[in-house]
Structures are given as structure tokens and as C-alpha cells.
Amino acid sequence: MKKADIKNLSVGDLQNQLADAKATYTKMKLAHRISPIENPIQIRDLRRTIARLETELTNKQ
């Protein structure tokens, strides 16, 4: 998710996106530990997206 897209979201949308991203991140980490996923860079990108979402949520509150 791009930075500009995140800035346009409301607080409720940010919280929903953050919850979805954290759930996906947990599933990806578990799947990667069991058997390596094809593109491990996705894990890093998702972690950074979570950080962006949390930062924007903090700024809006």
C-alpha cells in the first residue's frame, strides 16, 4: 500500500487495514517457518506497511 493511499484513509479504515495486515503478517511468518515461501520479500514489505499504517493512525489521533 502506497503512502498516499494510506494518508487518504479515515481512522476506522486505518484500524481495519491494520488488523488485516497484522493477521496476514502472522500467517505469512508461520507459513515461511513451515516451508519457505516463494518471495520472502513480501514479509518485509508487509512489515513496513504495518509500520506506515501505525504511524498514520498515531498522527490522526
C-alpha positions in Angstrom: 0.0 0.0 0.0 1.4 3.4 -1.0 1.9 6.2 1.4 -0.5 8.5 -0.5 -3.2 5.8 -0.2 -2.7 5.5 3.5 -3.0 9.3 4.1 -6.4 9.3 2.4 -7.9 6.7 4.8 -10.1 7.5 7.8 -9.3 6.4 11.3 -11.7 3.5 11.1 -10.3 2.4 7.7 -6.8 2.6 9.1 -7.7 0.4 12.0 -9.4 -2.2 9.7 -6.4 -2.2 7.3 -4.0 -2.6 10.3 -5.9 -5.5 11.7 -5.9 -7.2 8.3 -2.3 -6.6 7.7 -1.2 -7.9 11.1 -3.3 -11.1 10.6 -1.7 -11.6 7.1 1.7 -11.0 8.5 1.3 -13.6 11.2 0.1 -16.1 8.7 3.0 -15.4 6.3 5.5 -15.8 9.1 4.1 -19.1 10.1 3.9 -20.3 6.5 7.5 -19.3 6.0 8.7 -21.2 9.0 7.0 -24.4 7.9 8.2 -24.2 4.3 9.9 -21.3 2.7 7.6 -19.1 0.7 8.5 -18.2 -2.9 9.0 -14.5 -2.2 10.2 -13.7 1.3 10.5 -10.0 0.4 6.7 -9.9 0.9 7.2 -10.4 4.6 9.4 -7.3 4.8 7.1 -5.2 2.6 4.1 -6.2 4.8 6.0 -5.3 8.0 6.8 -1.9 6.5 3.2 -1.4 5.5 2.1 -2.2 9.1 4.6 0.4 10.4 3.2 3.0 7.9 -0.4 2.3 9.0 0.5 2.6 12.7 2.4 5.8 12.1 -0.5 7.4 10.2 -3.0 6.2 12.8 -0.9 7.8 15.5 -0.7 11.0 13.6 -4.5 11.2 13.1 -5.4 10.5 16.7 
